[in-house]
Amino acid sequence: MAGRTTTKKGDGSLAWLRERNRERVIAVLRTLGRTSQADIARTTGLSRTTVSTLVAELKDSGLVFEVDGRAPDMRGGRPGVQLALQDSPRVVVGIDFGHSHVRVAVADLAHNVLAERARDMDVNHFAEDALDASASMVDEVLGEAGVERAAVICAGIGIPGPVDRARGTVGSATILPGWLGLRIADELEGRLGLRVEIENDANCGALAELTWGAGRDCSNFAYIKAASGIGAGLVIDGRLLRGASGTAGEIGHTTLDETGALCYCGNRGCLETFASGPAIIRLVSDGHQETLTLGRVIELAASGDVRCRRAISDAGREIGVAVAGLCNLINPERVIVGGLLSRAGDLLLQPIRESIRRHAVLAAAERVEVVPAVFVERAELLGSLALALTGSTQTISA
Ligand SMILES: [Zn+2]
């Protein structure tokens, strides 16, 4: 797994540029239909060498094939081989495992979602059931979209916990108890008969924002998922930062108070003990007759409940302390706040901004803007599609 998504070159800007160039070549092929490398070079303004390298990669990946063009190249080059995009539609599949739901979608390479399914279930404790359900939902979406399994390039998988990409397992026993030791990649590749890429939920959210959302025009940003848990997906020079074993961005377990409450991770005073969904619900539950959910607390805050408002803004302040540290380390252009808690809007975002101003070094704090995510409920599903689309291009460049 790890090898597939590790690019050869360390320079993210180069990888980004290369990806943009590749997209331009595909766009020309899509517009012109059959055409030659020379015409692609002329239309895109790219050098012939660059076009030649990109076309070779696209041919290897099966996205582009040679048409028997008999007319010689009148400009004196070798006989003009015509190129075309593969006719059969190629698609990617995305699977989002939440703690209590499974969502599946299929999308084409033009980034259109063709079909989508969602099912509520106890994913945390019943991994096998969730995996089986996802496989049958993939059958359903492929059927609805009218595409053959052979047309699927890759399946992107989002998991609501740290993912050890080298082993293809969940990196924590406490977050997803039913998934411990399960080799997710192998299990899913077996069930689906597809190549899979796995990523944790915050990284999927970051990929969705990078590809279609608030991070589209931005190559350095931190995506913060604030929901039941708090995680970060970090995009550096246009690429996801994964770290040595794929768990980069576990901001929810930043220590804010060494003598604070015991966290489920085994440490004390982690950010999640102050600002996670369950922590906020615990704070405001006293005195409420109904059993509160995070969504309900946000509704109550929006309708003026002072305790709910205070709990959310305090959570924002604590998240901001941890994010300030992140700003000092990676100096992002933007902090994109997603997850259900982001539905609270400026009630959450304004204290985050204030904490960053208070705790980050001035140069980093002045530069960064804190904005809401474009995607909230479907962020992970769209991110798993983006992962599959990225996975398919990384296969090409590997
Ligand atoms: Zn913790």
Boltz pocket constraint, residues with backbone or C-beta under 6 A from the ligand:
constraints:
  - pocket:
      binder: B
      contacts: [[A, 252], [A, 253], [A, 263], [A, 264], [A, 265], [A, 266], [A, 267], [A, 270], [A, 272]]
      max_distance: 6.0
